[in-house]
């Protein structure tokens, strides 16, 4: 399907806008309907600034770093709520949110690689899995015409459908980030609990609060990365299925061509 000037054509269940027309529309957008200035996207910009502040203080001021990092992560839930409440959901906002998440977490993991050099390979694998899983998932959502990468049919994957429920998503992502933050703080917090709170000496009180937080959140982090693997595998299958469908359609079109006599 196309409009009068051929800017929009139909593919599956979504409209495909010509890139040149899209750039012109973005340039000419009014203040009233400026996607760049949607409230959820303004929250997204604030998240980026806070992540930058956290990176600035990461190597020498753990309190400021942790505060800025945690606020940035908490605002991840606020922008989605604002988008639904104000009717300001956008593809730009969805991608901005995902890119911010990936880059913020990866920056912390890079620091952890230097703080725990013997686990560098593990942190590199986590970064690789996180990026590849979400990129493949986002791309598969686009090529299949999904309005949102968070809209998952249970027939495609009941695991991902459950994971992208807002409450489940917040809980798992928060636990995952808290695990990495706890690992970061473990390098700065050295006083055991028994000494900090004047408790009886025992096995548990011999640990710092940061170490205990890491232990509590580790299962959530492990679950998050299992889900990343599921997401990567399902997105790969979707893309392969699209390839097969397109190749079959191309063969049908080739077979429908009139034969030269």
C-alpha positions in Angstrom: 0.0 0.0 0.0 1.3 3.5 -0.8 0.2 7.0 -0.3 -0.1 9.7 -2.9 3.6 10.5 -3.0 4.8 6.9 -2.6 6.3 7.6 0.8 4.6 4.6 2.5 4.4 1.0 1.3 2.9 -2.1 3.0 4.9 -5.0 4.3 3.0 -7.6 6.3 1.1 -5.8 9.1 3.2 -2.6 9.3 3.7 0.5 7.1 7.2 1.0 5.8 8.1 4.7 5.5 10.7 5.9 3.0 13.9 7.0 4.8 14.0 10.3 3.0 10.4 11.1 3.9 11.0 10.1 7.5 14.0 12.4 7.8 11.9 15.3 6.3 9.1 14.6 8.8 11.4 14.5 11.7 13.0 17.8 10.6 9.7 19.5 10.1 7.9 18.2 13.2 6.1 20.8 15.3 6.6 21.5 19.0 3.2 20.0 19.8 4.0 16.6 18.1 7.8 16.5 18.6 8.7 12.9 19.4 12.1 14.0 20.6 10.4 16.0 23.3 7.9 13.3 24.4 8.0 13.0 28.2 9.2 9.3 28.2 12.1 10.4 25.9 13.0 13.3 28.1 13.2 10.8 31.0 15.4 8.7 28.7 17.8 11.6 28.2 17.9 12.1 32.0 18.9 8.4 32.3 21.8 8.9 29.9 23.0 11.9 31.9 22.8 10.0 35.2 24.6 7.1 33.6 27.4 9.5 32.5 27.6 10.8 36.1 27.8 7.3 37.4 30.7 6.5 35.0 32.5 9.7 36.0 32.5 8.7 39.7 32.8 5.0 39.3 36.5 4.7 39.8 36.8 6.9 42.9 33.4 7.8 44.6 31.2 4.7 45.1 28.4 6.6 46.9 27.8 9.1 44.1 28.3 6.5 41.5 25.8 4.0 43.0 23.2 6.8 43.6 23.3 8.0 40.0 23.4 4.5 38.6 20.4 3.3 40.6 18.3 6.3 39.8 19.1 5.9 36.1 17.9 2.3 36.4 14.8 3.1 38.3 13.8 5.7 35.7 13.7 2.8 33.3 10.3 1.9 34.8 9.1 5.5 34.9 9.5 6.1 31.2 7.4 3.1 30.2 4.7 4.1 32.7 4.7 7.7 31.3 4.5 6.4 27.7 1.4 4.4 28.5 -0.2 7.0 30.6 0.3 9.9 28.2 -0.1 7.9 25.0 3.4 8.8 23.9 4.8 5.4 23.0 7.3 5.6 20.1 9.7 3.4 18.2 12.4 6.0 18.9 11.7 5.8 22.7 11.7 2.0 22.6 15.1 1.8 20.9 16.5 4.7 23.1 15.4 2.8 26.2 17.0 -0.5 25.1 20.2 1.1 23.9 20.5 3.0 27.2 20.0 -0.2 29.2 22.6 -2.1 27.2 25.2 0.6 27.3 24.8 1.4 31.0 25.0 -2.2 32.1 27.9 -2.9 29.7 29.9 0.1 31.1 29.5 -1.2 34.6 30.6 -4.7 33.5 33.7 -3.2 31.8 34.6 -1.7 35.2 34.0 -5.0 36.9 36.3 -6.7 34.4 39.1 -4.5 35.7 38.1 -4.9 39.3 37.9 -8.7 39.0 40.4 -9.6 36.3 40.1 -13.3 36.8 36.5 -13.0 35.7 37.1 -10.8 32.7 36.0 -13.5 30.3 32.7 -14.1 32.1 31.9 -10.4 32.0 32.7 -10.2 28.3 30.4 -13.1 27.7 27.6 -11.4 29.6 28.0 -8.2 27.5 28.1 -10.2 24.3 24.9 -12.2 25.2 23.1 -9.1 26.4 23.8 -7.2 23.2 23.2 -10.0 20.7 20.1 -11.2 22.4 18.4 -7.9 22.5 19.5 -6.8 19.0 18.3 -10.1 17.5 15.0 -9.8 19.4 14.4 -6.1 18.4 15.2 -6.9 14.7 13.0 -10.0 14.6 10.1 -7.9 16.1 10.5 -5.3 13.4 10.6 -7.7 10.4 7.5 -9.5 11.7 5.5 -6.3 12.1 5.3 -6.3 15.9 4.3 -2.9 17.3 6.5 -3.5 20.3 9.4 -5.8 21.1 7.6 -6.4 24.4 4.5 -7.8 22.8 5.2 -11.6 22.7 2.6 -14.1 21.7 2.5 -17.0 24.2 2.6 -19.4 21.2 5.9 -17.9 20.2 7.4 -18.2 23.7 5.5 -18.4 26.9 8.8 -17.7 28.8 9.3 -14.4 27.0 5.6 -13.5 27.2 5.8 -13.9 31.0 9.2 -12.1 31.2 7.9 -9.0 29.4 5.0 -8.6 31.8 5.8 -5.2 33.3 6.0 -6.4 36.9 8.1 -9.5 36.0 10.4 -7.4 33.8 11.0 -4.8 36.5 11.7 -7.5 39.2 14.2 -9.5 37.1 15.9 -6.4 35.7 16.2 -4.8 39.1 17.7 -8.0 40.6 20.1 -8.3 37.8 21.3 -4.7 38.1 21.5 -5.0 41.9 23.8 -8.0 41.5 26.3 -6.0 39.4 26.0 -3.0 41.7 26.7 -5.3 44.7 29.8 -6.7 43.0 30.9 -3.1 42.4 30.4 -2.2 46.1 32.1 -5.3 47.3 35.4 -3.7 46.2 34.6 -0.7 48.5 32.8 -2.1 51.5 35.1 -4.2 53.7 33.6 -4.1 57.2 31.7 -7.3 58.1 28.2 -7.1 59.4 29.0 -8.1 62.9 31.3 -5.2 63.2 29.1 -2.7 61.4 26.0 -3.5 63.5 27.5 -4.9 66.7 26.1 -8.4 66.0 27.2 -11.7 67.3 29.9 -13.2 65.2 28.5 -16.0 62.9 28.9 -17.3 59.4 26.5 -14.8 57.9 27.7 -11.8 59.9 31.2 -12.4 58.7 30.2 -11.1 55.3 29.7 -7.5 54.3 26.2 -6.3 53.4 27.4 -5.9 49.8 28.5 -9.5 49.6 25.2 -10.7 51.0 23.3 -8.5 48.5 25.3 -10.1 45.7 24.6 -13.6 47.0 20.8 -12.8 47.2 20.7 -11.3 43.7 22.9 -13.8 42.0 20.0 -16.3 41.2 18.0 -13.4 39.6 21.1 -12.5 37.5 21.4 -16.2 36.4 17.7 -16.3 35.5 18.0 -13.1 33.5 20.8 -14.6 31.4 19.0 -17.8 30.8 16.1 -15.7 29.5 18.6 -13.9 27.3 19.6 -17.2 25.8 16.0 -18.1 25.2 15.4 -14.7 23.6 18.4 -15.1 21.3 17.3 -18.6 20.2 13.7 -17.6 19.6 14.7 -14.5 17.7 17.1 -16.6 15.6 14.3 -19.0 14.8 11.9 -16.2 13.8 14.5 -14.6 11.5 15.3 -18.0 9.9 11.5 -18.6 9.5 11.2 -15.2 7.7 14.1 -16.1 5.4 12.4 -19.4 4.5 9.1 -17.7 3.9 10.7 -15.1 1.6 12.7 -17.7 -0.3 9.5 -19.8 -0.8 7.7 -16.7 -2.1 10.5 -15.8 -4.4 10.4 -19.4 -5.9 6.6 -19.1 -6.3 7.1 -15.8 -8.1 9.8 -17.3 -10.3 7.6 -20.3 -11.2 4.6 -18.0 -12.0 6.6 -16.1 -14.7 5.5 -17.0 -18.3 7.9 -19.4 -20.0 9.5 -18.3 -23.2 8.3 -20.4 -26.1 
